Amino acid sequence: MPTELPAVALVDLDAVAHNVGVVRSRVAPAAVMAVVKADAYGHGLVPVARAALAGGASWLGVAHVHEALALRDAGIDADVLAWILTPGTDLLPAVEAGVDLSVAATWSLEAVVAAARAGGRRARVHLEVDTGMSRGGSSPSEWPALLDAVAKHVDAGDVEVRGTWAHFASADVPADPSVPAQLEAFEAALATAHEHGVDPGLRHHANSAAAFFVPQARYDLVRAGLAVYGLSPAPDLASGAELGLVPAMTLAARLAHVRRVPAGAGVSYGLTYTVPADTTLGLVPLGYGDGVPRHASWDGERSGEVLVAGARRRIAGRVCMDQVVVDLGDEAALPGDPAVVFGPGGDGEATADDWAQAAGTISWEVVTRIGARVPRRHTGTAGVPQPPEVPA
Ligand SMILES: *Cc1c(COP(=O)(O)O)cnc(C)c1O
């Protein structure tokens, strides 16, 4: 890691491209939409989007319109879908930038149509239908009316339907009865679209878990998020390594302080950790202000673990806002020594999955919440514009 930084999130763009390739070969002939919402799950929106496209993604997916426009501002002209619309958002820039917008209700359809008319061009929409998760999407009861309104606006030249989609509640448990039930509901919704004269366009229902574990859900396109970042969407079924994925993010720091304390010393807020014997403590300059989960504090039995001097060290006591203390035993560590919070795991460091377990959460949250205070440093060359070769 760079010596001038106290802490850094290293993001391997070659791993991103590799992971997209893994998903792609798994789901072919379906295409891959790389989901890059929330700053690419904390990995850095624009470099990751470029790497994902270099790795074979043909679509990019984001939640918000402003995320899609950030991609366009960076000069990325690939197909991009934004799926959360809220009343009041100016949709004209999105329509003019050729961003695909998801529509799940007549109010959002009308908002998109108004923007299309203002811009003098057809808006590209994907229709979202709820197949059982009860989150976004048109209810089955409202679907026919939405389709009639869509058909009218297609005929009028206001919109073009490029896709029809839904989202799984439990694709990480492929044997759950909700999985086939959602697919059945999706088939019914597609049939209803045809009956109402609407060509559904690209059909997409799968997230990362379904892309790997529910082959019938792949349709024309899969929306892969977590897998792009190299993490398993169903760690109970298969590890990332077993799926051929390579974790892209390594969170590392340098010890800011090292000291000996005597047996019996209490450590960090609340003194919830008492050192069993004389020991060396190391200070890692990352805390919950950087996204290190406070729930991964020492709880009397376990904690998140940080790799220092070749071994994983437990967190001594509570995670603070800017720092955690690790118990180094009799290790002769020095300020400036590297401390790896999580990474691919190849050097013995914990993975984002390990941290998710220690904090009682999921790896999606662990990587996505790494805070803005932690600089991202991108390594690898996938998607990085190369300088022209200088003739010898
Ligand atoms: C976040 C998201 C995805 C990606 O999910 P993963 O489990 O990370 O693959 C796909 N589709 C929608 C609608 C999402 O919100």
The ligand as a MOL file (V3000), in Angstrom:
LIG
                    3D

  0  0  0     0  0            999 V3000
M  V30 BEGIN CTAB
M  V30 COUNTS 15 15 0 0 0
M  V30 BEGIN ATOM
M  V30 1 C -28.6390 -4.1490 -6.1070 0
M  V30 2 C -29.4910 -4.7880 -7.1330 0
M  V30 3 C -29.0200 -5.8390 -7.9270 0
M  V30 4 C -27.6930 -6.5250 -7.6820 0
M  V30 5 O -27.8440 -7.4480 -6.6310 0
M  V30 6 P -26.6230 -8.4180 -6.2050 0
M  V30 7 O -27.2300 -9.3170 -5.2060 0
M  V30 8 O -25.5790 -7.5300 -5.6100 0
M  V30 9 O -26.1710 -9.0880 -7.4420 0
M  V30 10 C -29.7990 -6.2890 -8.9520 0
M  V30 11 N -31.0100 -5.7370 -9.1990 0
M  V30 12 C -31.5160 -4.7470 -8.4340 0
M  V30 13 C -32.8530 -4.2100 -8.7390 0
M  V30 14 C -30.7860 -4.2540 -7.3580 0
M  V30 15 O -31.3120 -3.2960 -6.5920 0
M  V30 END ATOM
M  V30 BEGIN BOND
M  V30 1 1 1 2
M  V30 2 1 2 3
M  V30 3 2 2 14
M  V30 4 1 3 4
M  V30 5 2 3 10
M  V30 6 1 4 5
M  V30 7 1 5 6
M  V30 8 2 6 7
M  V30 9 1 6 8
M  V30 10 1 6 9
M  V30 11 1 10 11
M  V30 12 2 11 12
M  V30 13 1 12 13
M  V30 14 1 12 14
M  V30 15 1 14 15
M  V30 END BOND
M  V30 END CTAB
M  END
